[in-house]
Amino acid sequence: MWCMWRAGGWKAVAVLLALGGCLVIGCEVPVRQTRLDLTVFEQDGRQHHHYSDFTEASYQLSPGGTLELVLRSERPSSLDPTQLITQIVYLKTFWQPMPGTTYVEASQINARVQYAMLTPPTGVRYDGGAFVSFRINKRTGELTGRIESGSLAPRFRMGDAIEPFGATRFTGTVRATPRPGDVVNTLQMLASQFSQPIETAPSPAD
């Protein structure tokens, strides 16, 4: 059971430490790693900055140009090293900018995002959107990209989990390899495991 997500302020600290616990203001991230930089908004208006590194990144690209991207990481809880905190991001674009023909601003949204944090049998899934730009190396198949203007809010839970934080803004960088099977399996897991909706109040990020 993911006890750190139960009521109690200190229990949410372990989840935030799992995000890296790093102040990221003014920190530039080159596209040679897969990382999300998150700004968490508290109900009292305070903001906290964290980052999360991902050890696995997979993608599949449809013939029509739709990108599906999966990021994954696992690390022990700082409060209980026997507990693994798993973070999963699933991202799917619904339009692609065409170089030279499409007017694009980073504030636009072209992808839907699901972000899950779990220690089975409990977990929380955040849903939102972002703007994604990417390139694929024709020789190696490797994808490199940037995520901008991301926003997330808690939407679903597994078991009796309590969300460790509320509304969140994020940016990121990605390096991924083509593994369609991993993308499909991850999407099926997120859809089947997270069925309990979370009622959320308006947040300072809205």
C-alpha positions, 0 to 999 in steps of 0.5 A: 500500500502506498502509505505516503499518499495518505493524509499527512504532510510529511508523507507527500514529501517522499513523492516530491523527493522522488521527483528530484527535489531540485530547484530548477529556476534558471536551469537549462537542460540540453536535449541529451536526456529525458527530463521533466521540470515541474512547477507545483501550485499549492492551494495557498498560492505557493509554488514549488519547483522540482524535476524528474529524470526518466530512465526509459523513453519509447515512441511510435509514429503513425503513417499519418504523423501522430506521435505517441510517447512513453516515459518511465522511471522507477526509484525507491521511496526516500522514506521506505527504500523497499517501496518503489515509486514508478512514474509514467508519462504517456503523450499523444499528439493530435496535430503537428506543425509543418515547418515553413507553413504552420505558424507556431507559438510555444503557448499552443497545445498539440498533445494530450498528456497522462502522468501517473505516479504509483506504488501498486496497488495505489497510484494517482494519474494526472491529465493535461496537455502540452506543446511537443516539437521533435525530430527523428534521426533517419539513420538511427530512428532516435527521437529528440524533442522538447515539451513546452507549455505543459499543464496537469491536474489530478484526475484518477486514482488507484485504490485509496491513494491521495494525490501528493500535489495538485495542479502542475505546470511543466516543460521537458526534454526527450530522447526516445527509441522506437518501441511501439509494443511498450507504448501500446502496453502502457496505454492499456495499463493506464486506461485499465488501472485508473478508473476512480475519478478525483474531484478537484477544486479550482487551483491558482494555476487555472 
